[in-house]
Every structure is written in C-alpha cells, then in structure tokens.
Amino acid sequence: MTSIATAAARPDPVSFRYDFMVFIGRFRFFQNGHLAVMRRALQLGQQLVILVGSARQARSLRNPLTFDEVRDNILGAFDEAERARISVLPLIDRYNDVEWVADVQAAVTGVACPSHPAPRLCLIGHAKDQSSYYLRMFPQWASEPVPNHEGLSATPMREDYLADAETGLAKWGPHMPPNVVRFLRGFARTEAYANLAEEAAFIADYKRKWAAAPYPPTFVTTDAVLVQSGHILLIERRNNPGKGLLALPGGFVDQHERIKDAMIRELREETRLKVPTGFLEGSVKATQVFDYPYRSARGRTISHAFLIVLTGDKSGLPKVRGSDDARRAVWMPIGDLEPERMFEDHWHIIRTMLPYASRG
C-alpha cells in the first residue's frame, strides 16, 4: 500500500507536458541561474535528468569540483519531494560528438525507458554562446529554451573565488543556493582549494605577461602518445599548471622548429628516452590535432599529438627517467589509466589516439 507521504510527494503525471526533462551542464559552480532552469524543468516534466559534464577529470580551474561534489550541491538545493523527481548522472567529455551524443542518449534512456516505453522527452537549456551548440543535437526530443537568469555566469564566480574565497563569496554568495555557499566556505579550507588557488595565481600571472600582445596569443604544442607492450609513457608534471598530475610528454614548439621535431625533442628532454630518432619517426602510426578552445587554462593552445607504437622487445620497456619539466617518467599499464589523475585533456587524447595503434 502506498503511504500518504509518498502519494503526496509523487506528482500527477497527467499535469505535466513531458515525462522527462533533460538538462546538461558542468554546474561548476552551481548557481541560481542553474536552479531557475531546474525549477522550470520540474514544472514542465514529471522527472528531471541532470547530466553533469566534464565528469571524471582532475580538478582544474575550469572544473574545480568533482562530480560527487557537484551532485551533492545540486540535490542539496531541493527538498526531499523534489529530490525524488531528480536524477543526477555523470557525463564524460569526448572529442567525438557522435560518441558524446550516444552517451547522452544512453544515460537518458537508462533512466526513462524502464518505466516509460515511449517517454515524452524535452531538452531544456539556455543558449549562452557557441558552447551551447549541443542544444541542436537532439532533434528527436522537444526543446525548451530558457532565458539567462539575471545574466549569471559561473566563470567569474570561479575566478573570483579562486583568487580569494571570502571576497568571491561575499560578491557571488547571494547568487548561489545557501547550501552551495556553505560547501564552498568549507572547501576553501582544504588542500585541494590551496592547490587550485596557487594554480589560479600562476595562470593570472601567465596571462598578464601576454596582455600587451597586439592579438590574443595562440600557442602550438606537441604531445607524444608512446606505447609499447600494453604500456604508455607518461610524466608527472613538476610545475603549474597541473603540478603533480600525469601527462603525455610534450611541450611548446620553438620558433624555428618543425612540429614533429619538437615532439621528439620534448619526448627526449622529459623522459631521457634512448630510442633512436629514426626509429621513433618510423613508428608513428597516426597524428591528430586537438584544438578545443578551452582545453588549456593558459589560453588558446593547439596540440599536435603523435601516436608512436614500439614493438615489444625481450629486454623489456626502454629505460626512462624524469627530467626538465617532468618530476618523473613512468611506463604505465594502459588499463591502469585514471582520468582523474590526468592533466588537461590528455586522457581524452589517449582515448582518441589508441584505436589507431592496431591499424596498419
């Protein structure tokens, strides 16, 4: 028998235009603009599915909070009856839009279809800039555009908070749910916050040095995706940005240097790899450009990645050691890779490049 309390919390499905509303975002930080969209979604749909993008990433200036922290911040802004109507799920970033769309569809289907054979679905969101193009990628669903609530944006909130937590919360706290403000006050006392604040100061100084340039600078870098016998060669970063995170060997292209030459130079400088240059060049299986505009906190940074596949040898993996910008170099089993420990988008670069390893 259904209790009176449960019956009261369960809305009448006939009164809703849709069975499920879908809201996609990163929600770092969760603020009143996001909350307004979600409350509108709960008016239109019986259930709300919230997909939190950039899940399973290392903390960064753009994504300072983990998925679990974001989920708790969102659910903490609603009462018990509302939380019963909300599902918050992680969504991993991908460089391939088709794969990303498939991930979204699978996540929504997993929630909606077990209880609704033919659910009425609606995507809700605010088209704030070019990053909102995803709103046009689900033509099979209804769409509900919403205005920007009070012109709020999470970007300046993050920047001000990481520059100085108390000052940032004094400015932006009134535009956040109270539970989020409480969480951020506590987070400001953690080692994770201290590391992010240190990196924010580094990036601010880095950008000041380029402030006098006549045009916003675009940086060109290289990354080596070097694999052998089920292992991949990584370095641990010695300095900010991403101090302590694992990364692909790589770096900036010099003014009078070809891109492939820069890749091999950086590979050698950071890992002391002794494999001959000609052998490395002959083992390149694929190259790809990674140019997502927000892939690096330093600014517009376009990376050319090279997949190098070395044949297994009875003497084992080549010896390496950290040098230059690398605290250490390590051969890591590919199955042990954890995106939460990887710098910037390097885990996504690896995922994109590895399928080419088995091709001729």
Secondary structure, DSSP 8 states (H G I E B T S, - for coil): ---HHHHHHS--GGG-SEEEEEEEE--TT--HHHHHHHHHHHHHEEEEEEEESS-S----SS--S-HHHHHHHHHTTS-HHHHTTEEEEE----S-HHHHHHHHHHHHHHHHTTT-SS--EEEEE---SGGGGGGGS-TTSEEEE---GGG--HHHHHHHHHH-HHHHHHHHGGGS-HHHHHHHHHHTTSHHHHHHHHHHHHHHHHHHHTTTSSS--EEEEEEEEEEETTEEEEEEE-SSSSTT-EE-SEEE--TT--HHHHHHHHHHHHH---S-HHHHHHTEEEEEEE--TTS-TTSEEEEEEEEEEE---TT-S------TTEEEEEEEEGGG--GGGB-TTHHHHHHHHGGGGG--
